[in-house]
């Protein structure tokens, strides 16, 4: 069977036109080089070189063979380089998924830093629910997720690395009378319609807000139109109700919206990276970047 070593020996001799010079360039003994070329010619069934007093020259068959295998050698070298880059996290595609309450605009700083550190890498970005992220990452369909806690679904194939807590804000229509206030408390929202609704099989932002309200003795009153996505902010701007959202969501630009902080000490939103137990080099690099923005008091689990 023809080996890659034989092909590279052949290409070196063809380029230099001399067994002596090729042996020196390859750091091999000339008899060993000559033996490998002889074995290659035997395997091919035709002569590659015409031996002359001052060196060698390619036969017509040898010239045609060189034109073919030089591309193979280049492809193998490129494949080796690409493999090394993948192994070191310098190239490839990072499949990144995020919750709707962690909008892409809030991840741009980390994304830009990742692209600078991995100039040959690309990101495939998608927005899916936090619960689905667990399944996608566990099944290898995504490399890393940025999920809103709490997440009800768990899988032994993934781990959660918590990120810095975010303050919760009240999103109001710019025409709402409460915009005159500098801050609000959760208890003051008791009689106001919420445009978000908790899903009985999901965690995430709506469940967090509902749990906070329950601690204060009330269930959020539902508006006539509700949404579990960032479109809830469009509903707020239209005057159809209010929403309690993490600070990251306030980065979504929108006319007719006003945000007010909540004074409650427990009015904090939590998020986490969802990673496979054996994360890819690209995922580890992105996780490291996100971790640089993580509060030291947060924990991994």
Buried (B, 14 or more C-beta within 10 A) or exposed (E): EEEEEBBBBBBBBBEBBBBEBBBBEBEBEBEEBBEBBEBBBEEBEEBBBEEEEEBBEBBEBBEEBBEEBBEEBEEEEEEEEBEEBBEEBBBBEBBBBBBBBBBBEBBEEBBEBBBEBBEEBEBEEBBBBBBBBBBBBBEEBBBBBBBBBBBBBEBEBBBBBBBBBBEBBBBBBEEBEBBEEEEBEBEBBEEBBBBBBBEEEBBBBBBBBBEBBEEEEEEBBBBEBBBBEBEBBBBBBEEBBBBBBBBBBBEBEEEBBBBBBBEBEEBBBBBBBBBBEEBBBBBBBBBBBBBEEBEEEBEEE
